[in-house]
């Protein structure tokens, strides 16, 4: 229920009360006895005042409180000015999200007024908050310290703090004994955090997220040693971490995500039950210790496709989802006897800008298919800005074949950036011939956002060479693939857009050129 609907409801209720008030006064005004009439009028006024004091429909207060909690914060604050019931509800509102967009009622609200509003709100809610999200900008460090002291009290469960001040040192003092016993989720962004070994145990903390936070590897390790209940750890753009060590005491840690920590060189995890791992960056050494519980793995690094095929089946035999992203893949995927017995979802991205090795054989990706008997979905991104591989159009028409190997579980295959490269055409033909349960095969001859026929959107511009290769790819699909599609398989070929890509497009130098077929 929005604020406007609530105001209409209260207005209607007050109109009814005024009509009842007039009826009561009319009845008592017709009395003959003046004194008696006066008494009746007083009685009527008393009854009318009692009615007027009921400013909202007579519903249980917990229902109104629930309605209040569902409102956006600004509407909830305004509703608190309309009734005492909402005022009481406002003062014990457990979830607060405070930022410039939420609190600025006018476009040019003064920063001092903004700070004053937050100060009043947090003081009124001190001791009752369970979830607090402070997403602030250009706020004095003095205010931030006071707000943390007022709002972060025993009983709080989730705290998100983004002060947009890299030099602001988040005080560890806000993590008092009571707070450490209750807080479950802690998220810090664009600030400095220097925890010490004397901090004490965080008995309830299950989720920690640090984004653009100044913290060293040793400081983080010290903090983690106190968070024995931690289940999820996310690190984004923490540039001071060079060596990340995760202690073995984190027996509940199941999810680890590391993104954009570009100075990070070494990861040593001794957490025994890690099941999901996401990593991007040029890491020299990755040691995950016991990985038998690993089910979901995402890794972005150079030559990771070949590395994953050679190493992962032995050290991570229970993988179910594997996402690999390699900006540079030089060595073709080896054919090995090791298996991913439980792998169901595989995504491989070996797209590149202009520097893609022409020696890489796309057809070698068959190795992953043969090693994954339970594979259900396959997603490939093989986009190239400049096609360097041998094309089946105008080149050799002889396609290599592999021994038949039935894949009974593979149902969906999507290849983005599909070209007329001989290895890709051979891979598509192999899938059609051996995936007996295949339901759909999607071949996208381009990449990126498409308008999908919507008039108010456009596909991203493409270089002239990419569009020429896309049209050549359509010719290759018709010549080598379409006649191999079983009647039970839906083949979808995404061609260049007849509307957007018929317009002037980018030349190789980046300037727009006219259209020509």
SULNOR-V976638 format. One record per residue. RES is the residue in one letter. PSI is psi as a letter, one per 20 degrees, with the letter a starting at -180 (999 if undefined). BURIAL is I if it has 24 or more other C-alpha atoms within 12 Angstrom, else O. D_FIRST is the distance of its C-alpha to the first C-alpha in whole Angstrom. Layout:
RES:PSI:BURIAL:D_FIRST
RES:PSI:BURIAL:D_FIRST
This chain:
X:p:O:0
X:r:O:4
X:g:I:7
X:g:O:8
X:h:O:6
X:g:I:7
X:h:O:10
X:g:O:11
X:g:O:10
X:h:I:13
X:g:O:15
X:g:O:16
X:g:O:16
X:h:O:19
X:g:O:20
X:g:O:21
X:h:I:23
X:h:I:25
X:g:O:26
X:h:O:27
X:g:I:29
X:g:O:31
X:g:O:32
X:g:I:33
X:h:I:35
X:h:O:37
X:g:O:38
X:h:I:39
X:h:O:41
X:j:O:43
X:q:O:45
X:g:O:49
X:o:O:49
X:g:O:48
X:g:O:48
X:h:O:46
X:h:O:44
X:g:O:43
X:g:O:42
X:h:I:40
X:g:I:38
X:g:O:38
X:g:O:37
X:g:I:34
X:h:I:33
X:g:O:33
X:h:O:30
X:g:I:28
X:h:O:28
X:h:O:27
X:g:I:24
X:h:I:23
X:h:O:23
X:n:O:20
X:i:I:17
X:q:I:14
X:q:I:14
X:n:O:17
X:q:O:15
X:q:O:16
X:h:O:16
X:h:O:15
X:g:O:12
X:h:I:10
X:h:I:12
X:g:O:10
X:g:I:7
X:g:I:8
X:h:I:10
X:i:O:8
X:q:I:7
X:q:O:10
X:g:I:13
X:g:I:13
X:h:I:10
X:h:I:11
X:g:I:14
X:h:I:13
X:h:I:11
X:h:I:14
X:i:O:16
X:h:I:15
X:q:I:16
X:h:O:18
X:g:I:16
X:h:I:14
X:g:O:17
X:h:I:18
X:h:I:15
X:g:I:16
X:i:I:19
X:k:I:19
X:p:I:17
X:i:I:19
X:p:I:18
X:p:I:18
X:o:I:19
X:o:I:21
X:r:I:23
X:g:I:24
X:h:O:21
X:g:I:18
X:i:I:20
X:o:O:22
X:i:O:20
X:r:O:23
X:h:O:25
X:l:O:28
X:p:O:27
X:q:O:30
X:h:O:31
X:g:O:32
X:h:O:29
X:g:I:27
X:h:I:29
X:g:O:28
X:g:I:25
X:g:I:25
X:g:I:28
X:g:O:26
X:g:I:23
X:h:I:25
X:h:O:27
X:h:I:24
X:j:I:23
X:p:I:27
X:i:I:27
X:i:I:24
X:p:I:23
X:h:I:23
X:p:I:22
X:p:I:23
X:o:I:23
X:o:I:25
X:n:I:26
X:r:I:28
X:p:I:31
X:l:O:34
X:p:I:33
X:q:O:36
X:h:I:37
X:g:O:37
X:g:I:34
X:g:I:33
X:g:O:35
X:g:I:34
X:g:I:30
X:h:I:31
X:h:I:33
X:g:I:31
X:h:I:28
X:n:I:29
X:r:I:30
X:p:I:31
X:i:I:28
X:q:I:27
X:h:I:27
X:p:I:26
X:p:I:27
X:p:I:27
X:o:I:29
X:n:I:30
X:i:I:32
X:k:I:34
X:o:I:37
X:h:I:39
X:i:O:42
X:o:I:39
X:o:I:40
X:o:I:37
X:p:I:39
X:i:I:40
X:h:I:40
X:i:I:36
X:m:I:36
X:r:I:38
X:g:O:39
X:h:O:35
X:g:I:33
X:h:I:36
X:h:I:35
X:h:I:31
X:p:I:31
X:h:I:30
X:p:I:29
X:p:I:31
X:p:I:30
X:p:I:32
X:p:I:33
X:m:I:35
X:a:I:37
X:p:I:40
X:o:I:40
X:m:I:43
X:q:I:43
X:r:O:46
X:h:O:48
X:j:O:47
X:g:I:44
X:r:I:44
X:p:I:42
X:n:I:38
X:h:I:38
X:i:I:34
X:o:I:34
X:i:I:33
X:p:I:32
X:p:I:34
X:p:I:33
X:p:I:35
X:o:I:35
X:l:I:37
X:p:I:39
X:o:I:42
X:p:I:43
X:r:I:47
X:h:I:47
X:g:O:49
X:g:I:46
X:g:I:44
X:g:I:46
X:g:I:46
X:g:I:43
X:h:I:42
X:i:I:45
X:i:I:43
X:m:I:40
X:i:I:41
X:j:I:38
X:p:I:37
X:h:I:36
X:p:I:35
X:p:I:36
X:p:I:36
X:p:I:38
X:p:I:37
X:l:I:40
X:n:I:41
X:i:I:45
X:i:I:47
X:o:I:47
X:h:I:50
X:p:I:50
X:o:I:47
X:p:I:49
X:o:I:46
X:q:I:48
X:i:I:49
X:i:O:47
X:m:I:43
X:i:I:44
X:i:I:40
X:o:I:40
X:i:I:39
X:p:I:37
X:p:I:39
X:p:I:38
X:o:I:40
X:p:I:39
X:j:I:41
X:n:I:43
X:i:I:46
X:i:I:49
X:p:I:48
X:h:I:52
X:p:I:52
X:p:I:49
X:o:I:50
X:p:I:48
X:j:I:49
X:p:I:46
X:i:I:47
X:k:I:44
X:p:I:43
X:i:I:41
X:p:I:39
X:p:I:41
X:p:I:40
X:p:I:43
X:p:I:43
X:r:I:46
X:n:I:50
X:p:I:50
X:h:O:54
X:p:O:54
X:o:I:51
X:o:O:52
X:j:I:49
X:c:O:52
X:o:O:51
X:j:I:49
X:h:O:49
X:i:I:45
X:p:I:44
X:h:I:42
X:p:I:40
X:p:I:42
X:p:I:41
X:p:I:44
X:o:I:45
X:r:I:49
X:p:I:52
X:k:I:54
X:h:I:51
X:g:I:52
X:g:I:55
X:g:I:55
X:g:I:52
X:h:I:54
X:h:I:57
X:h:O:55
X:h:I:52
X:h:I:53
X:g:O:55
X:h:O:53
X:m:I:50
X:i:I:51
X:j:I:47
X:p:I:45
X:h:I:43
X:p:I:41
X:p:I:43
X:o:I:42
X:p:I:45
X:o:I:45
X:o:I:49
X:i:I:49
X:o:I:53
X:o:I:54
X:g:I:58
X:p:I:60
X:q:I:59
X:p:I:57
X:q:I:60
X:o:O:61
X:r:I:61
X:i:O:61
X:q:I:58
X:q:I:55
X:n:I:51
X:h:I:51
X:j:I:47
X:p:I:46
X:h:I:43
X:p:I:42
X:p:I:44
X:p:I:43
X:p:I:46
X:o:I:45
X:k:I:49
X:q:I:48
X:r:I:50
X:d:O:50
X:i:O:54
X:n:O:56
X:p:I:55
X:p:I:59
X:i:I:60
X:i:O:62
X:p:I:59
X:o:I:59
X:h:I:56
X:h:I:57
X:i:I:58
X:i:I:54
X:h:I:55
X:h:I:56
X:h:I:52
X:g:I:52
X:h:I:55
X:i:I:54
X:n:I:51
X:i:I:51
X:j:I:48
X:p:I:46
X:h:I:43
X:q:I:42
X:p:I:44
X:p:I:43
X:p:I:45
X:o:I:45
X:k:I:48
X:p:I:48
X:p:I:51
X:h:I:51
X:o:I:55
X:o:I:56
X:i:I:59
X:r:I:60
X:p:I:62
X:q:I:61
X:i:I:62
X:o:I:62
X:j:O:65
X:b:O:66
X:p:O:67
X:i:O:66
X:p:O:67
X:p:O:64
X:q:O:64
X:q:O:63
X:q:O:63
X:q:O:64
X:p:O:61
X:o:O:59
X:p:I:56
X:o:I:52
X:i:I:51
X:i:I:47
X:o:I:47
X:h:I:44
X:p:I:42
X:p:I:44
X:p:I:43
X:o:I:45
X:p:I:44
X:k:I:47
X:p:I:49
X:a:I:52
X:j:I:56
X:p:I:57
X:g:I:60
X:h:I:58
X:g:I:54
X:g:I:56
X:h:I:58
X:g:I:55
X:g:I:53
X:h:I:56
X:g:I:56
X:g:I:53
X:h:I:53
X:h:I:56
X:i:I:55
X:n:I:52
X:i:I:52
X:j:I:48
X:p:I:47
X:h:I:44
X:p:I:43
X:o:I:45
X:p:I:44
X:o:I:46
X:o:I:44
X:i:I:47
X:b:I:45
X:r:I:42
X:a:O:39
X:p:O:36
X:q:I:37
X:h:O:35
X:k:O:35
X:j:O:36
X:p:O:33
X:h:O:34
X:j:O:32
X:r:O:33
X:q:O:37
X:q:I:39
X:q:O:40
X:q:I:44
X:q:I:46
X:q:I:50
X:h:I:53
X:h:I:54
X:g:I:51
X:h:I:51
X:g:I:54
X:h:I:54
X:g:I:51
X:h:I:53
X:h:I:56
X:g:I:54
X:g:I:53
X:g:I:56
X:h:I:57
X:g:I:54
X:h:O:56
X:h:O:59
X:i:I:59
X:g:I:55
X:h:I:54
X:i:O:57
X:j:I:56
X:o:I:53
X:q:O:53
X:i:O:51
X:i:O:49
X:p:I:47
X:o:O:45
X:p:I:46
X:o:I:44
X:o:I:46
X:o:I:44
X:r:I:46
X:q:I:46
X:p:I:43
X:i:O:45
X:g:O:43
X:g:I:42
X:j:I:46
X:i:O:48
X:r:I:47
X:p:O:49
X:r:I:48
X:p:O:50
X:a:O:53
X:h:O:55
X:i:O:55
X:i:O:51
X:r:O:52
X:q:O:51
X:r:O:53
X:r:O:54
X:p:O:53
X:q:O:56
X:999:O:56
